[in-house]
Amino acid sequence: MLTIYNTLTKTKQEFKPITPNEVKMYICGPTVYDYFHLGNARSFIMSDIIRRYLEYKKYNVKFVMNLTDVDDKIIKKANEEGKTSTDVAEFYSKAFFEDIEKLKVKRATVNPKATAHMQEIIDLIKQLEEKGFAYNNNGDVFYNVKKFDGYGKLSGKNIEDLESGARVEINESKRNPLDFSLWKKAKPNEPYWESPWGKGRPGWHIECSAMSCKHLGESFDIHAGGNDLIFPHHENEIAQSEAATGKTFSNYWIHFGFLNIDNEKMSKSLGNFFTTREVLKKYSAGVIRLFFSQTHYAGPLNYNDSLLEASKKGLEKIENLVHRINELLKTAIDKTAVDFSSTTYKEAFENAMDDDFNTSKATAVIFDYIKEANRFLDGNSSVGKVELNSIKEFLQATAQNVLGIIDVDATPQSDNGLEQSLIQLLINLRTDAKKEKNFQLSDKIRNQLNDLGVILQDSKEGTTYKITSVNS
């Protein structure tokens, strides 16, 4: 039974989609004014893993991730660079798709852009105005927060407390300092659209409401995003959407924890961030995805190179087993008397993921499985294709299809049979040297292989290797 911690109810609940075997899921995507940082990448990757696991469980998932392509930040960037807002948005939209592809994030079913949904946005604002939830003040349209009885139910915030502690700029156009913009009157040198209230552009919150309702319906299953979006963005989405439709907006709300640097949230405003592009130059997508997977999605996660290096070593253990299996399959016999079952580990992996997508426990299951599989292979000189394929299929179903950290059929950087044999011969000679306490020779073999880009890894299960470069 799959359970999800629902931010709305503050409890872990059994997942029951609106339509059996179908899941409609929305995640707030980027505002395309810059390259996204690794904190943003955490939300994109973890929502991708959730989507992958739902598909693993045979759900037909409609996954929608929007792009905010009209916003104050985009206008500011365009003015700084002497470009149009459209040019800025198009450049960084293209960059976004390039980077999520490198991160092995599956392309969304739909990636709606705000500028392509202006009519839906205007229609939604008109609905709110007609129902008394919105008011026009000289071309600026605001949402009347006090009209919506459920305001604060997602964040747990109280309107009176918010009002008394509000630190907002004085805006005489608003009836209440908490009221937020649905439509902004056009200013000089800003992009604008025609509307019943004059030339202007939408507020950020109304964009997501209009796009999610357009592509998923007035009620859908899962809405996801970073913790920083709970208030006011997601709170405002609920207020707008439910006031307009009279229906529950999203049944389950999933929020991803912050990625921190020195225990402080990574963000562009604080200047303590690394873009995903920068990090991908040093670490592979598999390393980054494993790094994120080893912590539950809702918890905070500290970024530092030592943790990423540990994830890199962990990924190498998985890749080494995959390589070992693929090599053994080349000469394996069809049948064998020995048996190796993945069933217990498969159940443990599913139990972990069914418990609010607990990737931390799920990755631990995979590493336990790797140890057991290596022991099995070490203890059996001839293993049949059935057992080898069983191991490969487990890794494919879990580490590849759900976590997205490996590709079991990827060609290694060097797949020359003679080279592999020579490397293994040197490893065997080194093992013999160590047994004879000839540590000078064993160290020389290790160091010279290392210089060639062949990294040896010693463990209780024996010595494995990873090729990081060839003839360097």
Secondary structure, 3 states (H helix, E strand, C coil): CCEEEECCCCEEEECCCCCCCEEEEEECCCECCCCCEHHHHHHHHHHHHHHHHHHHCCCEEEEEECEECCCHHHHHHHHHHCCCHHHHHHHHHHHHHHHHHHCCCCCCCECCEHHHHHHHHHHHHHHHHHCCCEEEECCEEEECHHHCCCCCCCCCCCHHHHHHCCCCCCCCCCCCCCCEEEEEECCCCCCCECCCCCCEEECHHHHHHHHHHHHHCCCEEEEEEEHHHHHHHHHHHHHHHHHHHCCCCEEEEEEECCEEECCEECCCCCCCCCEHHHHHCCCCHHHHHHHHHCCCCCCCEECCHHHHHHHHHHHHHHHHHHHHHHHHHCCCCCCCCCCCCCHHHHHHHHHHHHECCCHHHHHHHHHHHHHHHHHHHHCCCCCCHHHHHHHHHHHHHHHHCCCCCCCCCCCCCCCCHHHHHHHHHHHHHHHHHHHCCCHHHHHHHHHHHHHCCEEEEEECCEEEEEECCCCC
